[in-house]
Amino acid sequence: LLMEDMQRRGVPRNTITYNAAISACAKGAQWKMALLLMEDMQDKGVPANTITYNASISACEKAGEWLQALKLMQGMRCQ
């Protein structure tokens, strides 16, 4: 919803805008939304980078979702 609203307003869907949204999720411990945004990135063909993974891992860490954080770390190593 956020990314769709941004696109309607002329903000492009790219790694930078996704990273900003995921970082906002991390600040609010919204780990599920962070992971949904990462999934949306993959679906849209937007490349994730180290910042993307770090922000998503941070969101999981702040919510106490260590297993998810470890899965992200593993995924980051595979890329």
N, CA, C and O of each residue as an XYZ file, in Angstrom:
316
protein
N       0.833     -1.196      0.000
C       0.000      0.000      0.000
C       0.874      1.255      0.000
O       0.632      2.176     -0.779
N       1.870      1.295      0.853
C       2.761      2.452      0.906
C       3.472      2.642     -0.422
O       3.497      3.749     -0.961
N       4.045      1.579     -0.952
C       4.786      1.691     -2.201
C       3.860      2.054     -3.357
O       4.262      2.792     -4.256
N       2.636      1.552     -3.351
C       1.673      1.897     -4.394
C       1.309      3.373     -4.315
O       1.194      4.045     -5.340
N       1.127      3.874     -3.101
C       0.816      5.290     -2.916
C       1.985      6.154     -3.381
O       1.787      7.184     -4.027
N       3.190      5.734     -3.053
C       4.371      6.480     -3.489
C       4.451      6.506     -5.013
O       4.762      7.541     -5.602
N       4.174      5.381     -5.645
C       4.242      5.316     -7.102
C       3.200      6.229     -7.737
O       3.479      6.886     -8.740
N       1.994      6.273     -7.155
C       0.948      7.170     -7.670
C       1.392      8.630     -7.596
O       0.994      9.454     -8.420
N       2.212      8.933     -6.609
C       2.697     10.303     -6.439
C       3.970     10.580     -7.230
O       4.563     11.652     -7.113
N       4.381      9.616     -8.028
C       5.527      9.813     -8.892
C       6.868      9.411     -8.298
O       7.913      9.675     -8.892
N       6.850      8.777     -7.135
C       8.096      8.310     -6.518
C       8.395      6.920     -7.088
O       7.563      6.019     -6.975
N       9.551      6.739     -7.688
C       9.848      5.446     -8.328
C      10.049      4.319     -7.315
O      10.486      4.543     -6.186
N       9.721      3.118     -7.745
C      10.009      1.928     -6.943
C      11.423      1.501     -7.285
O      11.677      0.949     -8.356
N      12.327      1.756     -6.381
C      13.696      1.322     -6.604
C      14.301      0.905     -5.269
O      13.641      0.968     -4.232
N      15.525      0.490     -5.301
C      16.172     -0.008     -4.089
C      16.181      1.058     -2.995
O      15.980      0.743     -1.823
N      16.409      2.294     -3.362
C      16.477      3.373     -2.371
C      15.138      3.593     -1.682
O      15.088      3.727     -0.459
N      14.055      3.631     -2.445
C      12.751      3.874     -1.819
C      12.307      2.673     -0.981
O      11.724      2.839      0.090
N      12.583      1.473     -1.473
C      12.268      0.294     -0.662
C      13.093      0.290      0.618
O      12.570     -0.016      1.690
N      14.372      0.625      0.519
C      15.212      0.652      1.717
C      14.689      1.652      2.740
O      14.708      1.382      3.941
N      14.224      2.797      2.273
C      13.668      3.802      3.189
C      12.434      3.252      3.898
O      12.271      3.440      5.104
N      11.570      2.576      3.156
C      10.360      2.007      3.753
C      10.708      0.886      4.738
O      10.112      0.794      5.811
N      11.662      0.047      4.375
C      12.064     -1.052      5.255
C      12.744     -0.504      6.506
O      12.544     -1.030      7.601
N      13.540      0.541      6.353
C      14.173      1.173      7.521
C      13.127      1.749      8.467
O      13.281      1.669      9.685
N      12.072      2.325      7.919
C      10.981      2.830      8.759
C      10.316      1.676      9.511
O       9.953      1.815     10.679
N      10.163      0.552      8.841
C       9.609     -0.637      9.509
C      10.527     -1.079     10.646
O      10.054     -1.466     11.715
N      11.817     -1.023     10.417
C      12.775     -1.432     11.449
C      12.638     -0.543     12.680
O      12.673     -1.036     13.807
N      12.485      0.751     12.474
C      12.347      1.674     13.607
C      11.095      1.381     14.422
O      11.066      1.611     15.630
N      10.064      0.873     13.758
C       8.818      0.550     14.446
C       8.668     -0.923     14.780
O       7.585     -1.357     15.173
N       9.730     -1.701     14.632
C       9.719     -3.146     14.894
C       8.610     -3.858     14.109
O       8.010     -4.817     14.594
N       8.354     -3.382     12.911
C       7.340     -3.978     12.040
C       7.994     -4.995     11.110
O       8.081     -4.794      9.898
N       8.451     -6.087     11.708
C       9.224     -7.073     10.963
C       8.437     -7.730      9.835
O       8.988     -7.990      8.765
N       7.164     -7.997     10.064
C       6.372     -8.647      9.011
C       6.257     -7.746      7.789
O       6.376     -8.217      6.658
N       6.027     -6.454      8.009
C       5.928     -5.522      6.891
C       7.268     -5.402      6.176
O       7.307     -5.316      4.948
N       8.357     -5.395      6.921
C       9.685     -5.333      6.308
C       9.895     -6.526      5.375
O      10.393     -6.371      4.260
N       9.512     -7.713      5.840
C       9.678     -8.910      5.007
C       8.738     -8.892      3.807
O       9.096     -9.366      2.729
N       7.540     -8.348      3.989
C       6.618     -8.218      2.857
C       7.180     -7.258      1.811
O       7.042     -7.491      0.610
N       7.809     -6.185      2.268
C       8.426     -5.249      1.331
C       9.581     -5.909      0.582
O       9.746     -5.692     -0.618
N      10.380     -6.713      1.283
C      11.458     -7.439      0.603
C      10.893     -8.393     -0.445
O      11.432     -8.509     -1.545
N       9.815     -9.068     -0.100
C       9.166     -9.981     -1.043
C       8.643     -9.212     -2.255
O       8.763     -9.670     -3.391
N       8.060     -8.033     -2.001
C       7.560     -7.197     -3.084
C       8.711     -6.758     -3.991
O       8.558     -6.698     -5.211
N       9.854     -6.454     -3.395
C      11.029     -6.097     -4.192
C      11.373     -7.212     -5.165
O      11.596     -6.970     -6.351
N      11.414     -8.434     -4.652
C      11.729     -9.587     -5.511
C      10.701     -9.725     -6.618
O      11.053     -9.936     -7.779
N       9.426     -9.606     -6.257
C       8.353     -9.752     -7.242
C       8.446     -8.704     -8.349
O       8.127     -8.978     -9.505
N       8.889     -7.500     -7.979
C       8.972     -6.392     -8.935
C      10.328     -6.321     -9.638
O      10.542     -5.459    -10.489
N      11.246     -7.231     -9.281
C      12.554     -7.239     -9.916
C      13.481     -6.131     -9.440
O      14.426     -5.762    -10.137
N      13.206     -5.600     -8.246
C      14.056     -4.551     -7.670
C      15.137     -5.240     -6.841
O      14.817     -6.012     -5.938
N      16.407     -4.974     -7.131
C      17.477     -5.675     -6.409
C      17.633     -5.215     -4.960
O      17.614     -4.019     -4.668
N      17.784     -6.174     -4.072
C      18.082     -5.886     -2.666
C      19.590     -5.717     -2.530
O      20.363     -6.310     -3.282
N      19.995     -4.901     -1.563
C      21.424     -4.732     -1.314
C      21.698     -4.912      0.177
O      20.809     -5.308      0.931
N      22.896     -4.628      0.591
C      23.275     -4.811      1.992
C      22.400     -3.972      2.919
O      22.034     -4.423      4.004
N      22.069     -2.769      2.501
C      21.214     -1.896      3.315
C      19.838     -2.524      3.491
O      19.269     -2.474      4.581
N      19.308     -3.108      2.442
C      18.003     -3.777      2.502
C      18.020     -4.881      3.549
O      17.137     -4.964      4.403
N      19.042     -5.725      3.466
C      19.141     -6.838      4.410
C      19.372     -6.340      5.831
O      18.757     -6.846      6.770
N      20.243     -5.362      5.999
C      20.508     -4.848      7.348
C      19.258     -4.263      7.985
O      18.995     -4.500      9.164
N      18.493     -3.508      7.227
C      17.266     -2.915      7.762
C      16.242     -3.998      8.105
O      15.564     -3.912      9.129
N      16.133     -5.000      7.262
C      15.180     -6.087      7.524
C      15.606     -6.909      8.741
O      14.774     -7.292      9.564
N      16.893     -7.170      8.845
C      17.415     -7.895     10.008
C      17.184     -7.083     11.274
O      16.833     -7.639     12.314
N      17.376     -5.783     11.191
C      17.142     -4.905     12.337
C      15.677     -4.940     12.768
O      15.380     -4.969     13.962
N      14.768     -4.936     11.802
C      13.337     -5.009     12.126
C      13.023     -6.299     12.878
O      12.275     -6.292     13.856
N      13.596     -7.396     12.418
C      13.378     -8.687     13.079
C      13.992     -8.695     14.474
O      13.383     -9.182     15.427
N      15.183     -8.162     14.584
C      15.883     -8.124     15.873
C      15.088     -7.322     16.904
O      14.948     -7.749     18.050
N      14.572     -6.170     16.502
C      13.824     -5.316     17.438
C      12.522     -5.957     17.889
O      12.015     -5.659     18.970
N      11.987     -6.837     17.057
C      10.750     -7.534     17.413
C      11.024     -8.872     18.095
O      10.093     -9.594     18.451
N      12.308     -9.201     18.278
C      12.645    -10.468     18.919
C      12.481    -11.675     18.014
O      12.387    -12.806     18.492
N      12.447    -11.443     16.720
C      12.277    -12.524     15.739
C      13.643    -12.982     15.233
O      14.007    -12.751     14.080
N      14.381    -13.632     16.116
C      15.760    -14.029     15.807
C      15.853    -15.059     14.697
O      16.776    -15.013     13.884
N      14.915    -15.982     14.653
C      14.937    -16.996     13.598
C      14.817    -16.342     12.221
O      15.530    -16.707     11.287
N      13.915    -15.383     12.109
C      13.758    -14.669     10.841
C      15.024    -13.890     10.494
O      15.438    -13.846      9.336
N      15.632    -13.280     11.503
C      16.875    -12.534     11.277
C      17.968    -13.467     10.764
O      18.710    -13.114      9.848
N      18.066    -14.649     11.349
C      19.071    -15.613     10.895
C      18.804    -16.087      9.470
O      19.735    -16.290      8.692
N      17.528    -16.261      9.135
C      17.176    -16.656      7.761
C      17.594    -15.572      6.770
O      18.084    -15.871      5.681
N      17.395    -14.317      7.156
C      17.808    -13.222      6.283
C      19.317    -13.190      6.109
O      19.821    -12.951      5.012
N      20.024    -13.429      7.189
C      21.485    -13.457      7.110
C      21.946    -14.557      6.159
O      22.877    -14.360      5.378
N      21.299    -15.700      6.228
C      21.628    -16.808      5.335
C      21.327    -16.427      3.890
O      22.112    -16.721      2.989
N      20.194    -15.777      3.675
C      19.826    -15.336      2.330
C      20.804    -14.327      1.784
O      21.105    -14.335      0.591
N      21.308    -13.455      2.645
C      22.266    -12.446      2.232
C      23.567    -13.111      1.796
O      24.198    -12.667      0.837
N      23.965    -14.151      2.478
C      25.200    -14.864      2.112
C      25.077    -15.544      0.755
O      26.061    -15.672      0.026
N      23.868    -15.981      0.417
C      23.660    -16.702     -0.829
C      23.654    -15.780     -2.040
O      23.775    -16.244     -3.173
N      23.517    -14.496     -1.811
C      23.453    -13.578     -2.946
C      24.772    -13.080     -3.343
O      24.878    -12.296     -4.286
